[in-house]
Amino acid sequence: MYFKDNKKFPYTELTNKVRISVITEFLEEQSDTDNNLWVWAYHIMIENNRQTAVQLLERYWKIIDETGKIKEVEGPGVIGLQPLIEPGNYFEYSSGTPLPTSSGIMSGSYKMIDKSGKSFEAKIPKFSLDLPYNKKIIN
């Protein structure tokens, strides 16, 4: 799996024939490390490998900073959308998260529904948010 600039997605998870792939990027220009603010972008590809269309209804995120503090985020859709993904197609989007520490971990799931109206969870792989220039990777 590749994203823009031919970067490989390092994190992938296949659940119920829906593959979620993630790549992260530290946003140094949006961060203010002197005031304990580190900001990351995450780019996600959701691939539908099923025989019928699926729709993303809700998201759930679990965000853990390097001190172990947990923040949970849930709500409808992603970036204001509840995309319908046809068989063999994919949906990509980018978003971001701030942290009060220089490292963290994110994981979660999407609540999906298939054409028959059956809902299921598509797991988002656990991925780390680590500064690219740190020699010691905490997560």
C-alpha positions as a Markdown table, in Angstrom:
| # | Residue | x | y | z |
|---|---|---|---|---|
| 1 | Met | 0.0 | 0.0 | 0.0 |
| 2 | Tyr | 1.4 | 3.4 | -1.0 |
| 3 | Phe | 0.3 | 7.0 | -0.3 |
| 4 | Lys | 1.3 | 10.2 | -2.0 |
| 5 | Asp | 5.0 | 10.6 | -2.6 |
| 6 | Asn | 5.2 | 6.8 | -2.9 |
| 7 | Lys | 5.4 | 6.4 | 0.9 |
| 8 | Lys | 4.5 | 2.9 | 2.1 |
| 9 | Phe | 1.7 | 2.5 | 4.6 |
| 10 | Pro | 3.5 | 0.9 | 7.6 |
| 11 | Tyr | 0.3 | -0.1 | 9.5 |
| 12 | Thr | -2.5 | -2.2 | 8.1 |
| 13 | Glu | -5.4 | -4.3 | 9.5 |
| 14 | Leu | -7.9 | -6.5 | 7.7 |
| 15 | Thr | -11.2 | -7.1 | 9.4 |
| 16 | Asn | -14.4 | -8.4 | 7.8 |
| 17 | Lys | -12.8 | -8.0 | 4.3 |
| 18 | Val | -12.2 | -4.2 | 4.9 |
| 19 | Arg | -8.5 | -3.2 | 5.0 |
| 20 | Ile | -7.5 | -0.1 | 7.0 |
| 21 | Ser | -4.0 | 1.3 | 6.3 |
| 22 | Val | -2.4 | 4.1 | 8.1 |
| 23 | Ile | 0.7 | 6.3 | 7.7 |
| 24 | Thr | 1.6 | 9.2 | 10.0 |
| 25 | Glu | 3.5 | 12.4 | 9.7 |
| 26 | Phe | 4.8 | 14.7 | 12.5 |
| 27 | Leu | 3.7 | 18.3 | 11.8 |
| 28 | Glu | 6.6 | 20.3 | 13.3 |
| 29 | Glu | 5.3 | 23.6 | 11.9 |
| 30 | Gln | 2.0 | 23.2 | 13.8 |
| 31 | Ser | 3.6 | 22.0 | 17.0 |
| 32 | Asp | 4.7 | 24.2 | 19.9 |
| 33 | Thr | 7.0 | 21.9 | 21.9 |
| 34 | Asp | 8.0 | 24.7 | 24.3 |
| 35 | Asn | 4.3 | 24.6 | 25.4 |
| 36 | Asn | 3.9 | 20.8 | 25.3 |
| 37 | Leu | 2.1 | 20.6 | 22.0 |
| 38 | Trp | 3.1 | 18.0 | 19.4 |
| 39 | Val | 0.8 | 17.6 | 16.4 |
| 40 | Trp | 0.6 | 14.7 | 13.9 |
| 41 | Ala | -1.3 | 14.0 | 10.7 |
| 42 | Tyr | -2.5 | 10.6 | 9.9 |
| 43 | His | -3.5 | 9.4 | 6.4 |
| 44 | Ile | -5.9 | 6.6 | 6.2 |
| 45 | Met | -7.0 | 4.3 | 3.3 |
| 46 | Ile | -10.1 | 2.2 | 3.7 |
| 47 | Glu | -10.4 | -0.6 | 1.1 |
| 48 | Asn | -13.5 | -2.6 | 0.5 |
| 49 | Asn | -12.6 | -6.2 | -0.4 |
| 50 | Arg | -16.2 | -7.4 | 0.0 |
| 51 | Gln | -18.7 | -8.3 | -2.7 |
| 52 | Thr | -21.1 | -5.5 | -1.7 |
| 53 | Ala | -20.8 | -1.8 | -0.8 |
| 54 | Val | -20.1 | -0.7 | 2.7 |
| 55 | Gln | -20.7 | 2.6 | 4.5 |
| 56 | Leu | -18.7 | 4.0 | 7.3 |
| 57 | Leu | -21.1 | 5.3 | 10.0 |
| 58 | Glu | -19.0 | 6.0 | 13.1 |
| 59 | Arg | -15.5 | 6.3 | 14.3 |
| 60 | Tyr | -13.9 | 5.4 | 17.6 |
| 61 | Trp | -10.3 | 6.4 | 18.6 |
| 62 | Lys | -8.2 | 5.5 | 21.6 |
| 63 | Ile | -5.3 | 7.9 | 21.9 |
| 64 | Ile | -2.6 | 7.2 | 24.6 |
| 65 | Asp | 0.2 | 9.7 | 25.2 |
| 66 | Glu | 3.7 | 8.6 | 26.5 |
| 67 | Thr | 2.6 | 9.1 | 30.1 |
| 68 | Gly | -0.2 | 6.6 | 29.7 |
| 69 | Lys | -3.0 | 9.2 | 29.7 |
| 70 | Ile | -5.9 | 7.9 | 27.6 |
| 71 | Lys | -8.3 | 10.0 | 25.5 |
| 72 | Glu | -11.2 | 8.4 | 23.7 |
| 73 | Val | -12.9 | 10.1 | 20.7 |
| 74 | Glu | -16.1 | 8.9 | 19.0 |
| 75 | Gly | -18.6 | 10.3 | 16.6 |
| 76 | Pro | -20.3 | 10.1 | 13.3 |
| 77 | Gly | -18.2 | 9.4 | 10.1 |
| 78 | Val | -14.8 | 10.9 | 9.4 |
| 79 | Ile | -14.0 | 14.5 | 8.4 |
| 80 | Gly | -17.7 | 15.2 | 8.2 |
| 81 | Leu | -18.4 | 12.3 | 5.8 |
| 82 | Gln | -20.0 | 8.9 | 6.0 |
| 83 | Pro | -18.5 | 7.5 | 2.8 |
| 84 | Leu | -20.1 | 4.7 | 0.8 |
| 85 | Ile | -17.3 | 2.5 | -0.5 |
| 86 | Glu | -18.2 | 0.2 | -3.5 |
| 87 | Pro | -16.7 | -3.3 | -3.8 |
| 88 | Gly | -13.1 | -3.2 | -4.9 |
| 89 | Asn | -12.9 | 0.6 | -4.2 |
| 90 | Tyr | -11.3 | 2.6 | -1.5 |
| 91 | Phe | -11.7 | 5.9 | 0.4 |
| 92 | Glu | -8.8 | 8.0 | 1.6 |
| 93 | Tyr | -8.7 | 10.8 | 4.1 |
| 94 | Ser | -6.3 | 12.8 | 6.3 |
| 95 | Ser | -6.8 | 14.2 | 9.8 |
| 96 | Gly | -4.7 | 14.9 | 12.8 |
| 97 | Thr | -4.3 | 14.9 | 16.5 |
| 98 | Pro | -2.4 | 17.0 | 19.1 |
| 99 | Leu | -0.6 | 15.4 | 22.0 |
| 100 | Pro | 0.7 | 17.0 | 25.2 |
| 101 | Thr | 3.8 | 14.7 | 25.0 |
| 102 | Ser | 6.3 | 13.9 | 22.2 |
| 103 | Ser | 5.1 | 10.4 | 21.7 |
| 104 | Gly | 1.9 | 8.4 | 21.7 |
| 105 | Ile | -0.2 | 5.5 | 20.3 |
| 106 | Met | -3.5 | 5.5 | 18.5 |
| 107 | Ser | -5.9 | 2.7 | 17.7 |
| 108 | Gly | -9.6 | 2.3 | 17.1 |
| 109 | Ser | -12.4 | 1.1 | 14.9 |
| 110 | Tyr | -15.0 | 2.1 | 12.4 |
| 111 | Lys | -18.6 | 1.1 | 12.6 |
| 112 | Met | -19.6 | 0.0 | 9.1 |
| 113 | Ile | -22.8 | -1.2 | 7.6 |
| 114 | Asp | -23.2 | -3.4 | 4.5 |
| 115 | Lys | -25.9 | -3.4 | 1.8 |
| 116 | Ser | -28.1 | -5.8 | 3.7 |
| 117 | Gly | -28.1 | -3.4 | 6.7 |
| 118 | Lys | -25.8 | -5.6 | 8.9 |
| 119 | Ser | -23.4 | -3.5 | 10.9 |
| 120 | Phe | -19.8 | -4.6 | 11.8 |
| 121 | Glu | -16.6 | -3.2 | 13.2 |
| 122 | Ala | -13.5 | -2.6 | 11.0 |
| 123 | Lys | -10.4 | -2.4 | 13.2 |
| 124 | Ile | -8.0 | 0.4 | 12.8 |
| 125 | Pro | -4.4 | -0.9 | 13.3 |
| 126 | Lys | -2.5 | 0.4 | 16.4 |
| 127 | Phe | 0.0 | 2.9 | 15.2 |
| 128 | Ser | 2.7 | 5.0 | 16.9 |
| 129 | Leu | 3.2 | 8.7 | 16.9 |
| 130 | Asp | 7.0 | 9.2 | 17.4 |
| 131 | Leu | 9.2 | 12.1 | 16.4 |
| 132 | Pro | 11.1 | 11.3 | 13.2 |
| 133 | Tyr | 14.4 | 12.5 | 14.6 |
| 134 | Asn | 14.3 | 10.7 | 18.0 |
| 135 | Lys | 16.8 | 7.9 | 18.2 |
| 136 | Lys | 14.9 | 6.1 | 20.9 |
| 137 | Ile | 11.5 | 5.0 | 19.8 |
| 138 | Ile | 9.2 | 4.9 | 22.9 |
| 139 | Asn | 6.2 | 3.3 | 21.3 |
